Amino acid sequence: MSRSLRLAVVLVLSFCFAIVAGCDSQLWNTEIKASQLSLVTPSDPATFNYAMNTSPYSVFPFIYQGLVKENGITNDLEPALAESWTVSEDRLKITFTLRDKLKWSDGKPLTVDDVMFTYKDIYFNEKIPTIFKDSLRIGDKDVFPSIGQLDERRIEFTLPEPFTPFLRKSASLAILPAHALRDSVSSNDDNGNPQFISTWGTDTSPEKIIVNGAYQIESYTPSERVIFKRNPYYYRKDDLGQKMPYIKSIVWQIIPSTDNHLLRFRSGELDSLSVKPETFALLKREEKRGKFTIHNGGLTTGISFVTFNLNQASNSQGKPFVNPIKSRWFNDLAFRKAIAYAIDRKRMKTNIYRGIGELQHSPIAEQSPYYLSPKQGLKTYSYNPQKARKILTDAGFQYNSQQQLLDKDGNLVKFNILVKSEDQSRIALAVQVEEDLKNIGIQTDLQTLSFNTVLQKILAKRDWECYVGNFEAGVVEPNEIAVFWTSNGSFHMFNKNSKSTKRPIIGWKATDWEKEIDELFQAAAKEADESKRKQIYGEFQQIVAEQLPVFFLVNPISLQAVRNRVDNVEYSAVSRFLWNLDELRLREEDG
């Protein structure tokens, strides 16, 4: 499983381990004891259709692979479904050679035709609104590569212009089965849309979900669990010829409350837990007795942030997504600067993260060679509520006798703060944002909703005002976060456009600085010289710091508790826990 696969779906996946049931041992020539493992997630999967997924809580890292994958420790690209690849001297042609005799989980051959189908009929299909489409558009004209079959095992992509990130993009895009899905792409529903769009929902029988990854879905019980079993046709074997993965079955428990995750882990029900800063001291004391180890992966690569809905457009009925009065506040750079100075991030680090982390300043992870640090000139904002008040009054805002902030027309400055309900740490951040804004006279109401509902509001309805969220930051290749930062990106949440002709939005526009970011991402994608790419991404980071579409918060240390009976754990903040899922083993006895 690659880190990029987790990014296309926008987000960080936090998984935890434990014990459950096995599958037919006759399929496996192994002396390993029947092994079962349980993972935990705060939310049900939204779909079993990889191309239509927008939720980070997905089954796909377990069940699909792409042509290549990333090593979670070195970040190097490694063979996956493709055993090798070549890049032409002019960087316009990339040729992949598939492994010989690949098979799908139903035993059918996995061939070049499946790769052609996946890219041409799904990812490149304008009728299918997959978020992965954005990552494949090249240049200012948003042109897709062409794809052709060279022989029974080789596929060649021809790019319209050099696009440095393309090879790494292929690690984030799963290959899907043509024999199971072609009919749904070529036939339409009553509304004229490809039936593929509604195919393989979570109500689909698991045996119909054909996969190529280490595991396949055995069963799904909504709000309770997903059970995975080993894919008997998974291509990988170890050096001794033993089939992989080693662990026979996995149970992915669905438990909304992260507090309950902790209780289940401490009771021994779970084999692993993503450790929150507030629980680190408690768990550290229990390591020996609980027979687990807390792995330190370094600073997380994601960004935690506050953002406003800057969208000034209206829906197809002409209703503005954001109240025009509030929209004027949010789109006022002086207002956003005041917010940046009003948020006490050091207090967040101390109280919420227990000092286990660092203040964030950039949209690019500190581990990245493209990261621009404050020492290198990146603009930063330190907590200064007095300065925030002065910026506001200089911009025409005013205070009433109760020290409540009013705009120049006498409107009380008040808005909702949206946050997902599954993560107590995220809610704690939102509560402190409320408190900090109250200190400069701004009134807010906290709105906690399930994350799938939050995604609907942000990406489809666009009817939100302020949001406290998280997004995976770029490490090896910053182009991975283009979906968040470019104006037409699928996760450009703070000013979300629409490419739908059936559900158009009225009056959408990109700001000049958003257009400049678009140009920088395009320039970086064409550039092969690493020093020039670093300069380009440095300019991008400075624009974000100056324009403040988001306010970065705290970057915590990535900690994962894993029972000692789980072997071959290679943990890092960049790749998280399950990047080498097919290599994990369970010892016969706890130890």
Summary of the structure (lengths in Angstrom):
residues: 591
radius of gyration: 24.2
end to end distance: 26.9
largest distance: 78.7
contacts: 1968
relative contact order: 0.16
helix: 32%
strand: 23%
